């Protein structure tokens, strides 16, 4: 890590477990402040978007902050941005949780319910809500913050909807897209219940799991992410 402390802004829109997120980043060696305005984002070297609850409610609350454009500008500037749990899902195009809700559209893809009855033996499917520890397995070679964590570190998950895959679409619609998207997967049984556990696209990273609740593995991941500049 560099000699100067990273300055982390955690977006405060009343829909995240802010206390545990702030404490985790302080433990990882950062200076942390909560951000509700564009100016507070500009003071940061790294920005975090947490989130818990229902997608529609969180999206409406976030939009009310007026931070959509400042967040997009921060990501486009090349500075590190991390979405956590629902904060990851908000970055996508839309969610099908209790109807259809449009997301921020910064990453391509959709948030979908987990599969039901896709396998002969339903006991092999994830229990919904998916709550507890699960291994995340890298599906593509990445310089993501996985360094030192091994091939399948365990992280803590709490969610009922997930991202099945990230489409590698071509073309430019103004959103952050490939050339390079890498992700990791988690799941309990057959391929049918696999879902995206983490994704990276340039300066943008996001995790479906909660690194701030994931013990030593989560702390190492946050330290690695803080080194990305």
C-alpha positions as CSV (number, residue, x, y, z in Angstrom):
1,X,0.0,0.0,0.0
2,X,1.2,3.5,-0.7
3,X,2.7,5.6,2.1
4,X,-0.4,8.0,2.2
5,X,-3.7,6.6,3.4
6,X,-6.4,6.0,0.8
7,X,-9.4,8.3,1.3
8,X,-12.6,6.2,1.0
9,X,-16.0,7.8,0.6
10,X,-18.9,5.5,1.6
11,X,-22.1,6.7,-0.1
12,X,-24.7,7.4,2.6
13,X,-28.3,7.1,1.3
14,X,-29.7,5.4,4.3
15,X,-29.7,1.9,2.7
16,X,-26.5,0.2,3.8
17,X,-24.9,-1.2,6.9
18,X,-22.7,1.8,7.0
19,X,-21.1,1.3,10.5
20,X,-19.6,-2.1,9.6
21,X,-18.5,-0.9,6.2
22,X,-16.7,2.1,7.7
23,X,-15.1,0.0,10.4
24,X,-13.9,-2.6,7.9
25,X,-12.2,0.1,5.7
26,X,-10.6,1.7,8.7
27,X,-9.2,-1.7,9.7
28,X,-7.9,-2.1,6.2
29,X,-5.9,1.1,6.6
30,X,-8.1,3.8,5.0
31,X,-9.3,7.2,6.0
32,X,-13.1,7.0,5.7
33,X,-15.9,9.5,5.5
34,X,-19.6,9.2,4.6
35,X,-20.7,11.0,1.4
36,X,-24.1,12.5,0.6
37,X,-23.0,15.1,-2.0
38,X,-20.9,15.3,-5.1
39,X,-18.3,17.4,-3.4
40,X,-17.8,14.7,-0.7
41,X,-17.2,12.2,-3.5
42,X,-14.6,14.4,-5.1
43,X,-12.5,14.4,-1.9
44,X,-12.1,10.6,-2.1
45,X,-9.5,8.4,-3.8
46,X,-11.9,5.5,-3.6
47,X,-15.7,5.3,-3.5
48,X,-17.9,2.6,-2.1
49,X,-21.6,2.0,-2.8
50,X,-23.2,-0.3,-0.1
51,X,-26.8,-1.5,-0.1
52,X,-29.2,-3.7,1.7
53,X,-33.0,-4.2,1.3
54,X,-35.3,-4.3,-1.7
55,X,-34.0,-3.2,-5.0
56,X,-36.8,-0.8,-6.0
57,X,-36.7,1.0,-2.6
58,X,-32.9,1.3,-2.7
59,X,-32.8,2.5,-6.3
60,X,-35.5,5.2,-5.6
61,X,-33.7,6.3,-2.5
62,X,-30.3,6.5,-4.3
63,X,-31.8,8.5,-7.2
64,X,-33.2,11.0,-4.7
65,X,-29.6,11.8,-3.7
66,X,-28.9,13.2,-7.2
67,X,-25.6,11.2,-7.2
68,X,-26.1,9.2,-10.4
69,X,-24.1,11.5,-12.6
70,X,-21.4,12.2,-10.0
71,X,-21.0,8.4,-9.5
72,X,-20.7,7.8,-13.3
73,X,-18.2,10.6,-13.6
74,X,-16.1,9.2,-10.7
75,X,-16.0,5.8,-12.4
76,X,-15.2,7.3,-15.8
77,X,-12.3,9.2,-14.2
78,X,-10.5,5.9,-13.6
79,X,-10.7,6.1,-9.8
80,X,-11.5,2.8,-7.9
81,X,-15.2,2.3,-7.2
82,X,-16.7,-0.7,-5.3
83,X,-20.3,-1.8,-5.1
84,X,-21.2,-4.1,-2.2
85,X,-24.2,-6.5,-2.3
86,X,-27.2,-4.5,-3.4
87,X,-24.7,-1.8,-4.3
88,X,-23.4,-4.1,-6.9
89,X,-26.9,-4.9,-8.2
90,X,-27.8,-1.2,-8.6
91,X,-24.9,-0.8,-11.1
92,X,-26.7,-3.1,-13.6
93,X,-29.4,-2.3,-16.2
94,X,-32.4,-3.6,-14.3
95,X,-33.7,-5.9,-11.6
96,X,-36.7,-8.2,-11.7
97,X,-37.2,-8.2,-7.9
98,X,-41.0,-7.5,-7.3
99,X,-41.5,-6.2,-10.9
100,X,-39.0,-4.5,-13.2
101,X,-36.9,-1.6,-11.9
102,X,-34.3,0.2,-14.0
103,X,-30.8,0.4,-12.5
104,X,-27.9,2.7,-13.1
105,X,-26.9,0.9,-16.3
106,X,-23.2,1.3,-15.6
107,X,-22.7,-2.4,-16.1
108,X,-24.6,-4.6,-18.6
109,X,-26.8,-7.3,-17.2
110,X,-29.8,-8.1,-15.1
111,X,-30.7,-9.1,-11.5
112,X,-32.8,-12.2,-11.5
113,X,-34.5,-14.5,-9.0
114,X,-32.6,-17.7,-8.3
115,X,-33.8,-20.8,-10.2
116,X,-36.6,-22.9,-8.8
117,X,-37.3,-26.5,-10.0
118,X,-34.5,-26.4,-12.6
119,X,-32.9,-29.6,-11.1
120,X,-34.6,-32.9,-10.4
121,X,-33.4,-32.8,-6.7
122,X,-34.4,-29.4,-5.3
123,X,-32.2,-30.0,-2.3
124,X,-29.2,-29.2,-4.5
125,X,-30.4,-25.7,-5.2
126,X,-29.5,-22.7,-3.1
127,X,-31.8,-22.1,-0.1
128,X,-33.6,-18.8,-0.5
129,X,-32.7,-16.3,0.9
130,X,-29.1,-17.3,0.3
131,X,-27.5,-16.5,3.7
132,X,-24.2,-17.6,5.0
133,X,-20.7,-18.5,3.8
134,X,-19.9,-19.7,0.3
135,X,-16.8,-20.1,-1.8
136,X,-16.2,-17.7,-4.7
137,X,-14.4,-19.3,-7.6
138,X,-12.6,-17.2,-10.3
139,X,-13.9,-18.0,-13.8
140,X,-11.4,-15.9,-15.7
141,X,-7.9,-14.7,-15.0
142,X,-8.0,-11.4,-13.2
143,X,-5.9,-8.9,-11.3
144,X,-8.9,-8.3,-9.2
145,X,-8.4,-8.0,-5.4
146,X,-8.1,-11.9,-5.2
147,X,-4.3,-11.8,-4.7
148,X,-3.3,-14.0,-1.8
149,X,-6.8,-15.4,-1.2
150,X,-6.4,-18.7,-3.0
151,X,-8.6,-20.2,-5.7
152,X,-11.8,-20.3,-3.8
153,X,-12.0,-18.1,-0.7
154,X,-15.1,-18.1,1.4
155,X,-17.2,-14.9,1.9
156,X,-20.5,-14.1,3.6
157,X,-23.6,-13.6,1.5
158,X,-27.1,-12.4,2.3
159,X,-29.4,-12.1,-0.8
160,X,-32.4,-13.5,-2.6
161,X,-31.7,-12.3,-6.1
162,X,-28.5,-12.5,-8.1
163,X,-26.7,-11.9,-11.4
164,X,-26.5,-15.0,-13.5
165,X,-23.8,-13.7,-15.9
166,X,-22.5,-10.5,-17.4
167,X,-23.1,-10.3,-21.2
168,X,-19.9,-9.4,-23.1
169,X,-21.8,-7.2,-25.5
170,X,-20.0,-5.2,-28.2
171,X,-20.8,-1.6,-29.1
172,X,-20.8,1.6,-27.2
173,X,-23.9,2.9,-25.4
174,X,-22.0,5.2,-23.1
175,X,-21.8,2.6,-20.3
176,X,-18.6,1.1,-18.9
177,X,-18.4,-2.2,-20.9
178,X,-15.7,-4.7,-22.0
179,X,-13.0,-5.1,-23.5
180,X,-12.4,-6.7,-20.1
181,X,-14.9,-8.0,-17.7
182,X,-13.9,-10.6,-15.2
183,X,-16.0,-12.3,-12.6
184,X,-16.1,-15.0,-10.0
185,X,-19.0,-17.4,-9.2
186,X,-20.5,-19.0,-6.2
187,X,-23.2,-21.7,-5.8
188,X,-24.0,-24.8,-3.9
189,X,-24.8,-27.4,-6.5
190,X,-25.2,-27.9,-10.3
191,X,-24.3,-25.2,-12.8
192,X,-28.0,-24.2,-12.7
193,X,-27.7,-22.4,-9.4
194,X,-24.4,-20.6,-10.1
195,X,-24.4,-16.8,-9.8
196,X,-21.9,-14.0,-10.1
197,X,-20.1,-13.4,-6.8
198,X,-17.8,-10.5,-7.9
199,X,-17.0,-8.5,-11.1
200,X,-14.3,-6.2,-12.3
201,X,-14.3,-3.8,-15.2
202,X,-11.3,-1.5,-15.2
203,X,-11.6,0.8,-12.1
204,X,-15.0,-0.6,-11.2
205,X,-15.3,-3.6,-8.9
206,X,-18.4,-5.1,-7.2
207,X,-19.1,-8.0,-4.9
208,X,-22.4,-9.7,-4.2
209,X,-21.0,-10.8,-0.9
210,X,-20.2,-8.6,2.1
211,X,-16.4,-8.3,2.5
212,X,-17.0,-6.3,5.6
213,X,-18.6,-9.3,7.2
214,X,-16.2,-11.9,5.8
215,X,-13.4,-12.0,8.3
216,X,-9.8,-12.3,7.3
217,X,-10.6,-13.0,3.6
218,X,-12.8,-9.9,3.4
219,X,-10.3,-7.7,5.1
220,X,-7.5,-8.9,2.7
221,X,-9.8,-8.3,-0.3
222,X,-10.4,-4.7,0.9
223,X,-6.7,-4.1,1.5
224,X,-6.0,-5.3,-2.1
225,X,-8.7,-3.1,-3.5
226,X,-7.3,-0.1,-1.6
227,X,-4.1,-0.7,-3.5
228,X,-5.8,-0.1,-6.9
229,X,-5.1,3.4,-8.1
